[in-house]
Amino acid sequence: MTEWWLTYLGPAQVGNIRGPRKQLTEDEVARDTELRAGFERVVDATGRTFLVERPATGS
């Protein structure tokens, strides 16, 4: 039963959402940039969202 509720309620939020944001390291920024460049967000006909690998370009 608990797992079913998690589908709708999700995990608990940790920390103060109104507090100051954590500074990102250069590694975290590089990883985020790489992920955004390598994947795109696609929504299917039912409204579900998926990350799909972008096709290789160039060579």
C-alpha distance matrix in Angstrom:
0.0 3.8 5.5 5.2 6.6 8.9 10.4 11.8 12.4 13.3 14.6 16.6 20.3 22.7 26.3 28.4 28.2 31.6 33.2 35.7 34.5 34.8 37.9 37.1 39.1 41.3 39.1 36.0 38.1 39.5 36.1 34.8 38.1 37.8 34.3 35.3 38.4 36.7 33.8 33.4 30.4 30.2 28.2 27.8 28.3 24.7 24.7 22.8 24.7 25.9 28.3 31.2 34.0 37.3 40.1 42.8 45.9 49.5 51.1
3.8 0.0 3.8 5.4 5.2 6.4 9.1 10.5 10.0 10.5 11.1 13.0 16.7 19.0 22.6 24.8 24.8 28.3 29.7 32.1 31.0 31.3 34.4 33.7 35.7 38.1 36.0 32.8 35.0 36.6 33.3 32.1 35.4 35.3 31.9 33.0 36.3 34.7 32.0 31.7 28.9 29.1 27.4 27.5 28.4 24.9 24.3 22.2 23.6 24.7 26.8 29.9 32.6 35.8 38.8 41.4 44.4 47.9 49.6
5.5 3.8 0.0 3.8 5.4 5.1 6.8 9.4 9.8 9.3 10.4 13.2 16.7 19.0 22.7 25.1 24.7 28.4 29.7 31.8 30.2 30.3 33.1 32.1 34.0 36.0 33.7 30.7 32.8 34.1 30.7 29.5 32.7 32.4 28.9 30.1 33.2 31.5 28.7 28.5 25.8 25.9 24.4 24.4 25.5 22.1 21.7 19.2 20.5 21.3 23.4 26.4 29.1 32.4 35.2 37.8 40.9 44.5 46.0
5.2 5.4 3.8 0.0 3.8 5.4 5.5 7.5 9.1 9.8 12.0 14.7 18.0 20.8 24.4 26.4 25.6 29.0 30.8 33.0 31.5 31.9 34.8 33.8 35.9 37.8 35.7 32.5 34.2 35.6 32.2 30.7 33.7 33.6 29.9 30.7 33.8 32.1 29.1 28.4 25.4 25.0 23.0 22.7 23.4 19.8 19.6 17.7 19.5 20.9 23.5 26.4 29.4 32.5 35.4 38.2 41.2 44.8 46.5
6.6 5.2 5.4 3.8 0.0 3.8 5.3 5.5 5.9 7.6 9.8 12.0 15.2 18.2 21.6 23.3 22.6 25.9 27.9 30.3 29.1 29.8 32.9 32.3 34.7 36.8 35.0 31.6 33.3 35.0 31.9 30.1 33.3 33.5 29.9 30.5 33.8 32.6 29.5 28.7 25.5 25.5 23.5 23.7 24.4 20.7 20.0 18.3 19.9 21.7 24.2 27.4 30.4 33.3 36.4 39.2 42.0 45.6 47.6
8.9 6.4 5.1 5.4 3.8 0.0 3.8 5.3 4.9 4.5 6.6 9.5 12.6 15.5 19.1 21.0 20.3 23.8 25.5 27.6 26.1 26.6 29.5 28.8 31.0 33.2 31.2 27.9 29.7 31.4 28.2 26.5 29.8 29.9 26.4 27.2 30.5 29.3 26.4 25.9 22.9 23.3 21.8 22.4 23.6 20.2 19.0 16.8 17.8 19.2 21.3 24.6 27.4 30.4 33.6 36.3 39.0 42.6 44.5
10.4 9.1 6.8 5.5 5.3 3.8 0.0 3.8 6.0 5.9 9.1 12.2 14.7 17.9 21.3 23.0 21.6 25.1 27.0 28.9 27.1 27.7 30.4 29.3 31.6 33.4 31.5 28.1 29.5 31.0 27.8 25.9 28.8 28.9 25.2 25.7 28.9 27.6 24.4 23.5 20.4 20.3 18.5 18.8 19.9 16.5 15.5 13.4 14.8 16.4 18.9 22.1 25.2 28.1 31.2 34.1 36.8 40.4 42.4
11.8 10.5 9.4 7.5 5.5 5.3 3.8 0.0 3.8 5.8 9.5 11.7 13.9 17.5 20.5 21.7 20.1 23.3 25.6 27.7 26.3 27.5 30.3 29.6 32.3 34.2 32.6 29.0 30.2 32.0 29.1 26.8 29.7 30.2 26.6 26.6 30.0 29.1 25.8 24.6 21.2 21.1 18.9 19.5 20.2 16.7 15.3 14.0 15.5 17.9 20.5 23.8 27.1 29.6 32.9 35.8 38.3 41.9 44.1
12.4 10.0 9.8 9.1 5.9 4.9 6.0 3.8 0.0 3.8 6.8 8.2 10.6 14.1 17.2 18.4 17.1 20.4 22.6 24.9 23.8 25.0 28.1 27.7 30.5 32.7 31.3 27.7 29.1 31.2 28.4 26.2 29.4 30.1 26.7 26.8 30.4 29.8 26.8 25.7 22.5 23.1 21.2 22.3 23.3 19.9 18.2 16.7 17.6 19.8 21.9 25.5 28.4 31.0 34.4 37.1 39.5 43.1 45.3
13.3 10.5 9.3 9.8 7.6 4.5 5.9 5.8 3.8 0.0 3.8 6.6 8.8 12.1 15.4 17.2 16.0 19.6 21.3 23.3 21.7 22.5 25.4 24.8 27.3 29.5 27.9 24.4 26.0 28.0 25.0 23.1 26.4 27.0 23.6 24.1 27.6 26.8 24.1 23.5 20.5 21.5 20.2 21.6 23.1 20.1 18.1 16.0 16.2 17.8 19.4 23.1 25.7 28.5 31.9 34.4 36.9 40.4 42.5
14.6 11.1 10.4 12.0 9.8 6.6 9.1 9.5 6.8 3.8 0.0 3.8 6.5 9.0 12.7 15.0 14.6 18.3 19.4 21.4 19.9 20.3 23.4 22.9 25.3 27.8 26.2 22.8 24.8 26.9 24.0 22.4 26.0 26.6 23.5 24.3 27.9 27.2 24.8 24.7 22.2 23.7 22.9 24.5 26.3 23.4 21.3 19.0 18.7 19.7 20.8 24.4 26.7 29.5 33.0 35.1 37.7 41.1 43.0
16.6 13.0 13.2 14.7 12.0 9.5 12.2 11.7 8.2 6.6 3.8 0.0 3.8 6.3 9.7 11.9 12.0 15.6 16.7 19.1 18.3 18.9 22.3 22.5 25.1 27.9 26.7 23.3 25.2 27.7 25.2 23.6 27.2 28.2 25.4 26.1 29.8 29.5 27.2 27.1 24.6 26.3 25.5 27.4 29.2 26.3 23.9 21.9 21.5 22.7 23.6 27.3 29.5 32.1 35.7 37.7 40.1 43.3 45.4
20.3 16.7 16.7 18.0 15.2 12.6 14.7 13.9 10.6 8.8 6.5 3.8 0.0 3.8 6.6 8.5 8.3 12.0 13.1 15.4 14.6 15.5 19.0 19.4 22.3 25.2 24.4 20.9 22.6 25.5 23.3 21.5 25.0 26.4 23.9 24.3 28.1 28.2 26.2 26.0 23.8 25.9 25.4 27.7 29.6 27.1 24.3 22.5 21.5 22.8 23.3 27.0 28.9 31.2 34.9 36.8 38.9 42.0 44.3
22.7 19.0 19.0 20.8 18.2 15.5 17.9 17.5 14.1 12.1 9.0 6.3 3.8 0.0 3.8 7.0 8.2 11.6 11.5 13.7 13.1 13.4 17.0 17.8 20.4 23.7 22.9 19.7 21.8 24.7 22.8 21.4 25.0 26.5 24.3 25.1 28.7 29.0 27.4 27.7 25.8 28.2 28.1 30.6 32.8 30.4 27.5 25.5 24.2 25.1 25.1 28.7 30.2 32.5 36.1 37.7 39.7 42.7 44.8
26.3 22.6 22.7 24.4 21.6 19.1 21.3 20.5 17.2 15.4 12.7 9.7 6.6 3.8 0.0 3.8 6.2 8.9 8.1 10.5 10.6 11.3 15.1 16.6 19.4 22.8 22.7 19.6 21.4 24.6 23.3 21.8 25.2 27.1 25.3 25.9 29.5 30.2 28.9 29.1 27.4 30.1 30.1 32.9 35.1 32.9 29.8 28.0 26.4 27.4 27.1 30.7 32.0 34.0 37.7 39.0 40.8 43.6 45.9
28.4 24.8 25.1 26.4 23.3 21.0 23.0 21.7 18.4 17.2 15.0 11.9 8.5 7.0 3.8 0.0 3.8 5.4 5.2 8.5 9.6 11.4 15.2 17.2 20.4 23.8 24.2 21.0 22.2 25.7 24.8 22.9 26.0 28.3 26.7 26.8 30.4 31.5 30.1 30.0 28.2 30.9 30.7 33.6 35.7 33.5 30.3 28.9 27.4 28.7 28.5 32.1 33.5 35.2 38.9 40.3 41.8 44.6 47.1
28.2 24.8 24.7 25.6 22.6 20.3 21.6 20.1 17.1 16.0 14.6 12.0 8.3 8.2 6.2 3.8 0.0 3.8 5.5 8.2 8.5 11.2 14.6 16.3 19.8 22.9 23.3 20.0 20.7 24.2 23.2 20.9 23.8 26.3 24.5 24.2 27.8 29.1 27.5 27.1 25.2 27.8 27.6 30.6 32.6 30.7 27.3 26.1 24.5 26.0 25.9 29.5 31.1 32.5 36.3 37.8 39.2 42.1 44.7
31.6 28.3 28.4 29.0 25.9 23.8 25.1 23.3 20.4 19.6 18.3 15.6 12.0 11.6 8.9 5.4 3.8 0.0 3.8 6.8 8.5 11.8 14.9 17.3 20.9 23.9 24.9 21.7 22.0 25.7 25.3 22.9 25.4 28.3 26.8 26.1 29.7 31.3 29.9 29.3 27.6 30.2 30.1 33.2 35.1 33.3 29.8 29.0 27.3 28.9 28.7 32.2 33.7 34.8 38.6 40.0 41.1 43.8 46.5
33.2 29.7 29.7 30.8 27.9 25.5 27.0 25.6 22.6 21.3 19.4 16.7 13.1 11.5 8.1 5.2 5.5 3.8 0.0 3.8 6.4 9.2 12.4 15.2 18.5 21.7 22.9 20.1 20.6 24.4 24.2 22.2 24.8 27.6 26.6 26.2 29.6 31.3 30.3 30.2 28.8 31.7 32.0 35.2 37.3 35.7 32.2 31.0 29.0 30.2 29.6 33.0 34.1 35.3 39.0 40.1 41.2 43.7 46.3
35.7 32.1 31.8 33.0 30.3 27.6 28.9 27.7 24.9 23.3 21.4 19.1 15.4 13.7 10.5 8.5 8.2 6.8 3.8 0.0 3.8 6.6 9.1 12.3 15.6 18.7 20.3 17.7 17.9 21.7 22.0 20.2 22.5 25.5 24.9 24.5 27.7 29.6 29.0 29.1 28.1 31.3 32.0 35.4 37.8 36.4 32.9 31.6 29.3 30.1 29.1 32.2 33.0 33.8 37.5 38.3 39.1 41.4 44.0
34.5 31.0 30.2 31.5 29.1 26.1 27.1 26.3 23.8 21.7 19.9 18.3 14.6 13.1 10.6 9.6 8.5 8.5 6.4 3.8 0.0 3.8 6.4 9.0 12.5 15.5 16.9 14.1 14.3 18.1 18.2 16.4 18.8 21.7 21.1 20.8 24.0 25.9 25.4 25.6 24.9 28.2 29.2 32.6 35.2 34.0 30.4 29.0 26.4 27.0 25.7 28.7 29.3 30.2 33.8 34.5 35.5 37.8 40.3
34.8 31.3 30.3 31.9 29.8 26.6 27.7 27.5 25.0 22.5 20.3 18.9 15.5 13.4 11.3 11.4 11.2 11.8 9.2 6.6 3.8 0.0 3.8 6.2 9.3 12.7 13.9 11.4 12.3 15.9 16.1 15.0 17.5 20.1 19.8 20.2 23.1 24.8 24.7 25.5 25.1 28.7 29.9 33.3 36.2 35.1 31.6 29.7 27.0 27.0 25.4 28.3 28.5 29.5 33.0 33.4 34.5 36.7 38.9
37.9 34.4 33.1 34.8 32.9 29.5 30.4 30.3 28.1 25.4 23.4 22.3 19.0 17.0 15.1 15.2 14.6 14.9 12.4 9.1 6.4 3.8 0.0 3.8 6.6 9.6 11.6 9.8 10.1 13.6 14.6 13.8 15.8 18.5 18.9 19.2 21.7 23.7 24.1 25.1 25.3 29.0 30.7 34.2 37.2 36.5 33.0 31.1 28.0 27.8 25.7 28.2 28.0 28.6 31.9 32.0 32.8 34.7 36.9
37.1 33.7 32.1 33.8 32.3 28.8 29.3 29.6 27.7 24.8 22.9 22.5 19.4 17.8 16.6 17.2 16.3 17.3 15.2 12.3 9.0 6.2 3.8 0.0 3.8 6.6 8.1 6.0 6.5 9.9 10.8 10.3 12.4 14.8 15.4 16.0 18.4 20.2 20.9 22.2 22.8 26.5 28.5 32.0 35.2 34.6 31.2 29.2 25.9 25.2 22.8 25.1 24.6 25.3 28.5 28.4 29.4 31.3 33.4
39.1 35.7 34.0 35.9 34.7 31.0 31.6 32.3 30.5 27.3 25.3 25.1 22.3 20.4 19.4 20.4 19.8 20.9 18.5 15.6 12.5 9.3 6.6 3.8 0.0 3.8 5.3 5.2 6.4 8.7 10.0 10.8 12.5 14.3 15.6 16.8 18.5 20.1 21.4 23.3 24.3 28.1 30.5 33.8 37.2 36.8 33.6 31.2 27.9 26.7 24.0 25.9 24.9 25.5 28.4 27.9 28.9 30.4 32.2
41.3 38.1 36.0 37.8 36.8 33.2 33.4 34.2 32.7 29.5 27.8 27.9 25.2 23.7 22.8 23.8 22.9 23.9 21.7 18.7 15.5 12.7 9.6 6.6 3.8 0.0 3.8 5.5 5.1 6.1 8.6 9.9 10.5 12.2 14.2 15.4 16.4 18.2 20.1 22.2 23.8 27.6 30.3 33.6 37.1 37.0 33.9 31.6 28.0 26.6 23.5 24.9 23.4 23.7 26.3 25.4 26.1 27.3 29.0
39.1 36.0 33.7 35.7 35.0 31.2 31.5 32.6 31.3 27.9 26.2 26.7 24.4 22.9 22.7 24.2 23.3 24.9 22.9 20.3 16.9 13.9 11.6 8.1 5.3 3.8 0.0 3.8 5.5 5.1 6.1 8.6 9.9 10.5 12.3 14.3 15.3 16.4 18.2 20.8 22.4 26.1 28.9 31.9 35.5 35.4 32.5 29.9 26.4 24.6 21.4 22.8 21.2 21.9 24.4 23.6 24.8 26.2 27.6
36.0 32.8 30.7 32.5 31.6 27.9 28.1 29.0 27.7 24.4 22.8 23.3 20.9 19.7 19.6 21.0 20.0 21.7 20.1 17.7 14.1 11.4 9.8 6.0 5.2 5.5 3.8 0.0 3.8 5.5 5.1 6.2 8.6 9.9 10.6 12.3 14.2 15.3 16.5 18.6 19.8 23.5 26.0 29.1 32.6 32.3 29.3 26.8 23.3 21.9 19.0 20.8 19.8 20.7 23.7 23.4 24.8 26.7 28.4
38.1 35.0 32.8 34.2 33.3 29.7 29.5 30.2 29.1 26.0 24.8 25.2 22.6 21.8 21.4 22.2 20.7 22.0 20.6 17.9 14.3 12.3 10.1 6.5 6.4 5.1 5.5 3.8 0.0 3.8 5.5 5.1 6.2 8.6 10.0 10.6 12.3 14.2 15.6 17.4 18.8 22.6 25.2 28.6 32.0 32.0 28.9 26.7 23.1 21.8 18.8 20.4 19.3 19.5 22.5 22.1 23.0 24.8 26.8
39.5 36.6 34.1 35.6 35.0 31.4 31.0 32.0 31.2 28.0 26.9 27.7 25.5 24.7 24.6 25.7 24.2 25.7 24.4 21.7 18.1 15.9 13.6 9.9 8.7 6.1 5.1 5.5 3.8 0.0 3.8 5.5 5.1 6.1 8.6 10.0 10.6 12.2 14.3 16.7 18.8 22.5 25.5 28.7 32.3 32.6 29.6 27.3 23.6 21.8 18.4 19.3 17.6 17.7 20.2 19.4 20.2 21.8 23.6
36.1 33.3 30.7 32.2 31.9 28.2 27.8 29.1 28.4 25.0 24.0 25.2 23.3 22.8 23.3 24.8 23.2 25.3 24.2 22.0 18.2 16.1 14.6 10.8 10.0 8.6 6.1 5.1 5.5 3.8 0.0 3.8 5.4 5.1 6.2 8.6 9.9 10.5 12.2 14.8 16.6 20.2 23.2 26.1 29.8 29.9 27.1 24.5 20.9 18.9 15.5 16.7 15.1 16.0 18.7 18.4 19.9 21.9 23.6
34.8 32.1 29.5 30.7 30.1 26.5 25.9 26.8 26.2 23.1 22.4 23.6 21.5 21.4 21.8 22.9 20.9 22.9 22.2 20.2 16.4 15.0 13.8 10.3 10.8 9.9 8.6 6.2 5.1 5.5 3.8 0.0 3.8 5.4 5.2 6.2 8.6 9.9 10.7 12.6 14.0 17.7 20.5 23.7 27.2 27.3 24.3 22.0 18.4 16.8 13.7 15.3 14.4 15.0 18.3 18.5 19.8 22.2 24.3
38.1 35.4 32.7 33.7 33.3 29.8 28.8 29.7 29.4 26.4 26.0 27.2 25.0 25.0 25.2 26.0 23.8 25.4 24.8 22.5 18.8 17.5 15.8 12.4 12.5 10.5 9.9 8.6 6.2 5.1 5.4 3.8 0.0 3.8 5.5 5.2 6.1 8.6 10.2 12.1 14.2 17.9 21.0 24.3 27.8 28.4 25.4 23.4 19.6 18.0 14.6 15.4 14.0 13.7 16.6 16.4 17.1 19.2 21.6
37.8 35.3 32.4 33.6 33.5 29.9 28.9 30.2 30.1 27.0 26.6 28.2 26.4 26.5 27.1 28.3 26.3 28.3 27.6 25.5 21.7 20.1 18.5 14.8 14.3 12.2 10.5 9.9 8.6 6.1 5.1 5.4 3.8 0.0 3.8 5.5 5.1 6.1 8.6 11.5 14.1 17.5 20.9 23.8 27.5 28.2 25.6 23.2 19.5 17.2 13.5 13.7 11.6 11.6 14.2 13.6 14.9 17.1 19.0
34.3 31.9 28.9 29.9 29.9 26.4 25.2 26.6 26.7 23.6 23.5 25.4 23.9 24.3 25.3 26.7 24.5 26.8 26.6 24.9 21.1 19.8 18.9 15.4 15.6 14.2 12.3 10.6 10.0 8.6 6.2 5.2 5.5 3.8 0.0 3.8 5.4 5.1 6.0 8.8 11.0 14.4 17.6 20.4 24.2 24.6 22.1 19.6 15.9 13.5 9.9 10.7 9.3 10.2 13.4 13.9 15.7 18.5 20.6
35.3 33.0 30.1 30.7 30.5 27.2 25.7 26.6 26.8 24.1 24.3 26.1 24.3 25.1 25.9 26.8 24.2 26.1 26.2 24.5 20.8 20.2 19.2 16.0 16.8 15.4 14.3 12.3 10.6 10.0 8.6 6.2 5.2 5.5 3.8 0.0 3.8 5.6 5.6 6.9 9.1 12.7 16.0 19.1 22.7 23.5 20.6 18.7 14.9 13.1 9.8 10.6 9.8 9.6 13.1 13.9 15.1 18.0 20.6
38.4 36.3 33.2 33.8 33.8 30.5 28.9 30.0 30.4 27.6 27.9 29.8 28.1 28.7 29.5 30.4 27.8 29.7 29.6 27.7 24.0 23.1 21.7 18.4 18.5 16.4 15.3 14.2 12.3 10.6 9.9 8.6 6.1 5.1 5.4 3.8 0.0 3.8 5.9 7.8 11.0 14.1 17.7 20.5 24.1 25.3 22.8 21.0 17.3 15.1 11.6 11.1 9.2 7.8 10.6 10.8 11.6 14.2 16.9
36.7 34.7 31.5 32.1 32.6 29.3 27.6 29.1 29.8 26.8 27.2 29.5 28.2 29.0 30.2 31.5 29.1 31.3 31.3 29.6 25.9 24.8 23.7 20.2 20.1 18.2 16.4 15.3 14.2 12.2 10.5 9.9 8.6 6.1 5.1 5.6 3.8 0.0 3.8 7.1 10.5 13.1 16.8 19.2 22.9 24.1 22.0 19.7 16.1 13.3 9.6 8.5 5.9 5.5 8.4 8.9 10.9 13.9 16.1
33.8 32.0 28.7 29.1 29.5 26.4 24.4 25.8 26.8 24.1 24.8 27.2 26.2 27.4 28.9 30.1 27.5 29.9 30.3 29.0 25.4 24.7 24.1 20.9 21.4 20.1 18.2 16.5 15.6 14.3 12.2 10.7 10.2 8.6 6.0 5.6 5.9 3.8 0.0 3.8 6.8 9.5 13.1 15.5 19.2 20.3 18.2 15.9 12.4 9.6 6.0 5.3 4.4 5.1 8.8 10.7 12.9 16.4 18.7
33.4 31.7 28.5 28.4 28.7 25.9 23.5 24.6 25.7 23.5 24.7 27.1 26.0 27.7 29.1 30.0 27.1 29.3 30.2 29.1 25.6 25.5 25.1 22.2 23.3 22.2 20.8 18.6 17.4 16.7 14.8 12.6 12.1 11.5 8.8 6.9 7.8 7.1 3.8 0.0 3.8 6.4 10.0 12.8 16.3 17.7 15.3 13.7 10.1 8.2 5.5 5.4 6.4 6.3 9.9 12.6 14.1 17.7 20.4
30.4 28.9 25.8 25.4 25.5 22.9 20.4 21.2 22.5 20.5 22.2 24.6 23.8 25.8 27.4 28.2 25.2 27.6 28.8 28.1 24.9 25.1 25.3 22.8 24.3 23.8 22.4 19.8 18.8 18.8 16.6 14.0 14.2 14.1 11.0 9.1 11.0 10.5 6.8 3.8 0.0 3.8 6.8 10.1 13.5 14.4 11.8 10.2 6.6 5.7 4.7 6.3 9.0 9.7 13.1 16.1 17.7 21.4 24.1
30.2 29.1 25.9 25.0 25.5 23.3 20.3 21.1 23.1 21.5 23.7 26.3 25.9 28.2 30.1 30.9 27.8 30.2 31.7 31.3 28.2 28.7 29.0 26.5 28.1 27.6 26.1 23.5 22.6 22.5 20.2 17.7 17.9 17.5 14.4 12.7 14.1 13.1 9.5 6.4 3.8 0.0 3.8 6.5 10.0 11.4 9.4 8.3 5.6 5.2 6.2 6.8 10.1 10.7 13.5 17.0 18.7 22.4 25.0
28.2 27.4 24.4 23.0 23.5 21.8 18.5 18.9 21.2 20.2 22.9 25.5 25.4 28.1 30.1 30.7 27.6 30.1 32.0 32.0 29.2 29.9 30.7 28.5 30.5 30.3 28.9 26.0 25.2 25.5 23.2 20.5 21.0 20.9 17.6 16.0 17.7 16.8 13.1 10.0 6.8 3.8 0.0 3.8 6.8 7.9 5.6 5.5 4.4 6.3 8.9 10.1 13.6 14.5 17.1 20.7 22.3 26.0 28.6
27.8 27.5 24.4 22.7 23.7 22.4 18.8 19.5 22.3 21.6 24.5 27.4 27.7 30.6 32.9 33.6 30.6 33.2 35.2 35.4 32.6 33.3 34.2 32.0 33.8 33.6 31.9 29.1 28.6 28.7 26.1 23.7 24.3 23.8 20.4 19.1 20.5 19.2 15.5 12.8 10.1 6.5 3.8 0.0 3.8 5.5 5.4 5.6 6.6 7.9 11.0 11.4 15.1 16.2 18.2 21.9 23.8 27.4 29.8
28.3 28.4 25.5 23.4 24.4 23.6 19.9 20.2 23.3 23.1 26.3 29.2 29.6 32.8 35.1 35.7 32.6 35.1 37.3 37.8 35.2 36.2 37.2 35.2 37.2 37.1 35.5 32.6 32.0 32.3 29.8 27.2 27.8 27.5 24.2 22.7 24.1 22.9 19.2 16.3 13.5 10.0 6.8 3.8 0.0 3.8 5.5 7.5 9.7 11.6 14.8 15.2 18.7 19.6 21.4 25.2 26.8 30.4 32.8
24.7 24.9 22.1 19.8 20.7 20.2 16.5 16.7 19.9 20.1 23.4 26.3 27.1 30.4 32.9 33.5 30.7 33.3 35.7 36.4 34.0 35.1 36.5 34.6 36.8 37.0 35.4 32.3 32.0 32.6 29.9 27.3 28.4 28.2 24.6 23.5 25.3 24.1 20.3 17.7 14.4 11.4 7.9 5.5 3.8 0.0 3.8 5.7 9.0 11.5 15.1 16.3 20.1 21.5 23.6 27.3 29.3 32.9 35.3
24.7 24.3 21.7 19.6 20.0 19.0 15.5 15.3 18.2 18.1 21.3 23.9 24.3 27.5 29.8 30.3 27.3 29.8 32.2 32.9 30.4 31.6 33.0 31.2 33.6 33.9 32.5 29.3 28.9 29.6 27.1 24.3 25.4 25.6 22.1 20.6 22.8 22.0 18.2 15.3 11.8 9.4 5.6 5.4 5.5 3.8 0.0 3.8 6.4 9.7 13.1 14.9 18.7 20.0 22.5 26.1 27.9 31.6 34.2
22.8 22.2 19.2 17.7 18.3 16.8 13.4 14.0 16.7 16.0 19.0 21.9 22.5 25.5 28.0 28.9 26.1 29.0 31.0 31.6 29.0 29.7 31.1 29.2 31.2 31.6 29.9 26.8 26.7 27.3 24.5 22.0 23.4 23.2 19.6 18.7 21.0 19.7 15.9 13.7 10.2 8.3 5.5 5.6 7.5 5.7 3.8 0.0 3.8 6.7 10.4 12.5 16.3 18.2 20.9 24.4 26.5 30.3 32.6
24.7 23.6 20.5 19.5 19.9 17.8 14.8 15.5 17.6 16.2 18.7 21.5 21.5 24.2 26.4 27.4 24.5 27.3 29.0 29.3 26.4 27.0 28.0 25.9 27.9 28.0 26.4 23.3 23.1 23.6 20.9 18.4 19.6 19.5 15.9 14.9 17.3 16.1 12.4 10.1 6.6 5.6 4.4 6.6 9.7 9.0 6.4 3.8 0.0 3.8 7.0 9.6 13.2 15.1 18.1 21.4 23.5 27.3 29.7
25.9 24.7 21.3 20.9 21.7 19.2 16.4 17.9 19.8 17.8 19.7 22.7 22.8 25.1 27.4 28.7 26.0 28.9 30.2 30.1 27.0 27.0 27.8 25.2 26.7 26.6 24.6 21.9 21.8 21.8 18.9 16.8 18.0 17.2 13.5 13.1 15.1 13.3 9.6 8.2 5.7 5.2 6.3 7.9 11.6 11.5 9.7 6.7 3.8 0.0 3.8 6.2 9.8 12.1 15.1 18.3 20.8 24.5 26.7
28.3 26.8 23.4 23.5 24.2 21.3 18.9 20.5 21.9 19.4 20.8 23.6 23.3 25.1 27.1 28.5 25.9 28.7 29.6 29.1 25.7 25.4 25.7 22.8 24.0 23.5 21.4 19.0 18.8 18.4 15.5 13.7 14.6 13.5 9.9 9.8 11.6 9.6 6.0 5.5 4.7 6.2 8.9 11.0 14.8 15.1 13.1 10.4 7.0 3.8 0.0 3.8 6.7 9.2 12.5 15.3 17.9 21.5 23.7
31.2 29.9 26.4 26.4 27.4 24.6 22.1 23.8 25.5 23.1 24.4 27.3 27.0 28.7 30.7 32.1 29.5 32.2 33.0 32.2 28.7 28.3 28.2 25.1 25.9 24.9 22.8 20.8 20.4 19.3 16.7 15.3 15.4 13.7 10.7 10.6 11.1 8.5 5.3 5.4 6.3 6.8 10.1 11.4 15.2 16.3 14.9 12.5 9.6 6.2 3.8 0.0 3.8 6.3 9.1 12.2 14.9 18.6 20.6
34.0 32.6 29.1 29.4 30.4 27.4 25.2 27.1 28.4 25.7 26.7 29.5 28.9 30.2 32.0 33.5 31.1 33.7 34.1 33.0 29.3 28.5 28.0 24.6 24.9 23.4 21.2 19.8 19.3 17.6 15.1 14.4 14.0 11.6 9.3 9.8 9.2 5.9 4.4 6.4 9.0 10.1 13.6 15.1 18.7 20.1 18.7 16.3 13.2 9.8 6.7 3.8 0.0 3.8 6.4 8.9 11.9 15.5 17.2
37.3 35.8 32.4 32.5 33.3 30.4 28.1 29.6 31.0 28.5 29.5 32.1 31.2 32.5 34.0 35.2 32.5 34.8 35.3 33.8 30.2 29.5 28.6 25.3 25.5 23.7 21.9 20.7 19.5 17.7 16.0 15.0 13.7 11.6 10.2 9.6 7.8 5.5 5.1 6.3 9.7 10.7 14.5 16.2 19.6 21.5 20.0 18.2 15.1 12.1 9.2 6.3 3.8 0.0 3.8 6.4 8.7 12.4 14.7
40.1 38.8 35.2 35.4 36.4 33.6 31.2 32.9 34.4 31.9 33.0 35.7 34.9 36.1 37.7 38.9 36.3 38.6 39.0 37.5 33.8 33.0 31.9 28.5 28.4 26.3 24.4 23.7 22.5 20.2 18.7 18.3 16.6 14.2 13.4 13.1 10.6 8.4 8.8 9.9 13.1 13.5 17.1 18.2 21.4 23.6 22.5 20.9 18.1 15.1 12.5 9.1 6.4 3.8 0.0 3.8 6.3 10.0 11.8
42.8 41.4 37.8 38.2 39.2 36.3 34.1 35.8 37.1 34.4 35.1 37.7 36.8 37.7 39.0 40.3 37.8 40.0 40.1 38.3 34.5 33.4 32.0 28.4 27.9 25.4 23.6 23.4 22.1 19.4 18.4 18.5 16.4 13.6 13.9 13.9 10.8 8.9 10.7 12.6 16.1 17.0 20.7 21.9 25.2 27.3 26.1 24.4 21.4 18.3 15.3 12.2 8.9 6.4 3.8 0.0 3.8 6.9 8.4
45.9 44.4 40.9 41.2 42.0 39.0 36.8 38.3 39.5 36.9 37.7 40.1 38.9 39.7 40.8 41.8 39.2 41.1 41.2 39.1 35.5 34.5 32.8 29.4 28.9 26.1 24.8 24.8 23.0 20.2 19.9 19.8 17.1 14.9 15.7 15.1 11.6 10.9 12.9 14.1 17.7 18.7 22.3 23.8 26.8 29.3 27.9 26.5 23.5 20.8 17.9 14.9 11.9 8.7 6.3 3.8 0.0 3.8 6.6
49.5 47.9 44.5 44.8 45.6 42.6 40.4 41.9 43.1 40.4 41.1 43.3 42.0 42.7 43.6 44.6 42.1 43.8 43.7 41.4 37.8 36.7 34.7 31.3 30.4 27.3 26.2 26.7 24.8 21.8 21.9 22.2 19.2 17.1 18.5 18.0 14.2 13.9 16.4 17.7 21.4 22.4 26.0 27.4 30.4 32.9 31.6 30.3 27.3 24.5 21.5 18.6 15.5 12.4 10.0 6.9 3.8 0.0 3.8
51.1 49.6 46.0 46.5 47.6 44.5 42.4 44.1 45.3 42.5 43.0 45.4 44.3 44.8 45.9 47.1 44.7 46.5 46.3 44.0 40.3 38.9 36.9 33.4 32.2 29.0 27.6 28.4 26.8 23.6 23.6 24.3 21.6 19.0 20.6 20.6 16.9 16.1 18.7 20.4 24.1 25.0 28.6 29.8 32.8 35.3 34.2 32.6 29.7 26.7 23.7 20.6 17.2 14.7 11.8 8.4 6.6 3.8 0.0
